[in-house]
């Protein structure tokens, strides 16, 4: 299994869970349910640490830079992420209720008792919202401190949390998913869940493709850059991201593609690496549509009042998300729990859904980074012209 990538392991885990749940051997399903209960509690313990460990140093790094081009890049990237989330919300409102209702939600539970044999309580050190407030406070404080001791300490926490995620959480996610699907199968909810899962997945991919087009239409309107030519130049970066599942690993290709689009050297060397960290439109689309789909399956109607704050917080919480596949959903677990009341089982389904589209979400992020670079390049030229005229 270690030789397989994470996505194939997830598919194997889903199939294994279905097979185990179909056997009717409840002790096996209950053993997996016990693992799910313990692992779910561990995830709940880790969520505040993930938020503090990644958001705080990310904000500190951003806060140390205050030039005009930096501010413009951050503003455009954040705005793009929010627009992506809002468009996903409206698309979800238009399409998902019909799909989920037609498919019968996520199915009704049977009367079979599949409760875990035991669980181990692992209360979080602090609450999710307290962790967010602490992360902002530490991040802004570190950005304005001359001393580096606190920043080094929080950076070490970031490394520890990253190691726990990559060495413990990610390897155990397939087992967690297998447990979830064995329980769903044993409860007779498999068909409805798979249908809803696949429908949400298809809508996510379609919305990501649409949003790439929207970004480059905006580029064409603002800069006059030909739509087809600009998109064609970014294709190597798109397909590299599909293969690597990492915006960071795609940076060298993204830089070359942006240069082909006429972005100046000093701008491209600054904007592309920065956007690889802060521009997560593809992840936002997946998380918004995925959460809406599962909420509808639970019989909860997602409203603008519920989803808009969630979208705004996603744009901030995923800044400096772990540099590992699926880092965006890991950073967002706290928001799913605290703002949308997702329990451990639905968080696990969100993780599975997010990982299944992660290649395309990353490719959407990277291709959007190229669009932002073109826009910032024109803004940079305007700043340079104004500065030259002032002198």
Secondary structure as the mmCIF struct_conf table of DSSP 4:
data_model
#
loop_
_struct_conf.conf_type_id
_struct_conf.id
_struct_conf.beg_label_comp_id
_struct_conf.beg_label_asym_id
_struct_conf.beg_label_seq_id
_struct_conf.end_label_comp_id
_struct_conf.end_label_asym_id
_struct_conf.end_label_seq_id
TURN_TY1_P TURN_TY1_P1 UNK A 2 UNK A 3
BEND BEND1 UNK A 4 UNK A 4
HELX_RH_AL_P HELX_RH_AL_P1 UNK A 6 UNK A 22
BEND BEND2 UNK A 23 UNK A 23
HELX_RH_AL_P HELX_RH_AL_P2 UNK A 26 UNK A 63
TURN_TY1_P TURN_TY1_P2 UNK A 64 UNK A 64
HELX_RH_AL_P HELX_RH_AL_P3 UNK A 68 UNK A 103
TURN_TY1_P TURN_TY1_P3 UNK A 104 UNK A 106
BEND BEND3 UNK A 111 UNK A 111
BEND BEND4 UNK A 117 UNK A 117
BEND BEND5 UNK A 125 UNK A 126
HELX_RH_AL_P HELX_RH_AL_P4 UNK A 128 UNK A 144
BEND BEND6 UNK A 146 UNK A 146
HELX_RH_AL_P HELX_RH_AL_P5 UNK A 149 UNK A 164
HELX_RH_PI_P HELX_RH_PI_P1 UNK A 165 UNK A 169
HELX_RH_AL_P HELX_RH_AL_P6 UNK A 170 UNK A 186
TURN_TY1_P TURN_TY1_P4 UNK A 187 UNK A 188
HELX_RH_AL_P HELX_RH_AL_P7 UNK A 190 UNK A 223
HELX_RH_AL_P HELX_RH_AL_P8 UNK A 227 UNK A 244
TURN_TY1_P TURN_TY1_P5 UNK A 247 UNK A 250
HELX_RH_AL_P HELX_RH_AL_P9 UNK A 251 UNK A 260
TURN_TY1_P TURN_TY1_P6 UNK A 261 UNK A 262
HELX_RH_AL_P HELX_RH_AL_P10 UNK A 265 UNK A 278
HELX_RH_AL_P HELX_RH_AL_P11 UNK A 281 UNK A 297
TURN_TY1_P TURN_TY1_P7 UNK A 298 UNK A 299
HELX_RH_AL_P HELX_RH_AL_P12 UNK A 304 UNK A 317
TURN_TY1_P TURN_TY1_P8 UNK A 318 UNK A 320
BEND BEND7 UNK A 323 UNK A 324
TURN_TY1_P TURN_TY1_P9 UNK A 325 UNK A 326
HELX_RH_AL_P HELX_RH_AL_P13 UNK A 327 UNK A 340
HELX_RH_AL_P HELX_RH_AL_P14 UNK A 344 UNK A 390
#
